[in-house]
């Protein structure tokens, strides 16, 4: 799915990109990065197509997705972490 088709599907589902990203717990910046590539990943395409279809059939997809209790992924190891100094010293007896 092209990014343009993705945006059209969001319009058909009457949901903005920021609200969509918040709903599926994916950063808006991450989704916006697909604009440069020109296409969206298959999983995002399936999600937006399903949401669009549910919306057209007057099915409340927001409640169903919220019930999944999705968690936003966080980057591990990002930034600088202070190293702890070892408190154990070699003891010579």
Buried (B, 14 or more C-beta within 10 A) or exposed (E): BEBEBBBBBBEBBEBEBEBBBBBBEBBBEEBEEBBEEEBBEEEBBEBBBBBBBBBEEEEEBBEEBEEEEEEEEEEEEEEEEEEEEEEEEEEEE
